[in-house]
Amino acid sequence: MRHASLGLMLFAFWLALSGHYTPFLVIMGAVCSFGCVVVARRMGTADAEGHPTHLLTGAVTYFPWLAWEVVKSAWAVSRIILHPKLPISPTMTVVDASQKTSVGIATYANSITLTPGTITTHVRGKHLTVHALVRDGALDLEGGGMDARVTKFEGSA
């Protein structure tokens, strides 16, 4: 089932980027998508980590939440930058990830980095070193809200 899903996703991606829908090109897109699945299967990369179909249900709620967090953080960082006194308080902190898989930890680290004003600078095991533009951003991460959301998204909560 995972291989069929991968093939359909690759073909849909090809259709979205192509913009040309002549029979020959559509057939060639399907053949190339199928060929990529065969190669990925042979290489062993079409597994739960390479094509995490089990995360689809969690993604329905997680990605809109993350997009909203990015918008809120971008607004807050814009206000700080445009403030005449530039009230920043750069802070480094270490947060612990509660995720159980490497995909979950990577998602958490990337979610932190996508949020304006924070960036994951180092990952060692389940310990993430994070730089925050203001101390409140570091305190928010230390509160564990994003960690809990990523853990729920991963399905280990």
C-alpha positions, 0 to 999 in steps of 0.5 A, spaced: 500 500 500 505 504 501 508 503 494 502 505 491 501 511 495 508 513 493 507 512 486 500 516 486 503 522 490 509 522 485 504 522 479 500 527 482 506 532 483 508 531 476 502 533 473 502 539 478 508 541 475 508 539 468 502 543 466 502 539 459 497 534 459 497 530 452 496 523 452 504 521 451 506 526 456 501 523 461 503 516 460 510 518 460 509 521 467 506 515 469 511 511 467 517 515 470 513 515 477 512 507 476 520 507 475 521 511 481 517 507 485 521 501 483 528 504 484 525 507 491 523 500 493 529 496 490 534 501 494 529 500 501 527 508 501 520 507 500 519 505 508 515 508 513 521 514 514 521 515 507 514 515 505 510 516 512 503 515 510 502 514 517 502 521 519 497 523 514 491 523 519 496 528 524 498 532 518 491 535 517 491 538 524 498 539 525 500 543 519 494 548 519 496 549 527 504 550 525 502 555 519 498 559 524 504 559 529 509 562 523 504 567 522 503 569 529 511 569 530 512 573 524 508 578 526 511 578 533 518 579 530 516 584 525 514 588 531 520 587 534 524 589 528 520 595 527 520 598 534 525 604 535 529 601 541 529 594 538 528 590 544 531 584 543 534 579 548 538 573 544 537 567 548 540 560 547 536 554 551 536 547 550 529 543 550 528 536 550 524 532 545 519 527 547 518 524 540 520 517 539 522 517 532 527 520 528 522 523 524 518 526 530 525 529 532 526 532 525 519 535 525 520 538 532 527 541 530 524 544 523 518 546 526 522 550 531 526 553 525 520 555 521 517 559 527 520 566 526 525 568 532 527 561 533 532 557 530 535 550 532 542 550 532 544 543 534 541 536 535 544 531 540 539 525 541 533 528 544 536 534 546 535 540 541 539 547 542 535 553 540 537 560 539 531 565 540 531 572 538 527 574 545 527 570 552 519 570 551 520 565 545 525 561 549 520 560 555 515 559 550 519 553 547 521 550 554 513 550 556 513 544 551 507 546 547 510 545 540 513 539 543 506 536 545 503 538 538 509 534 534 508 528 539 501 528 537 502 529 530 507 523 530 502 519 534 506 517 540 502 521 545 
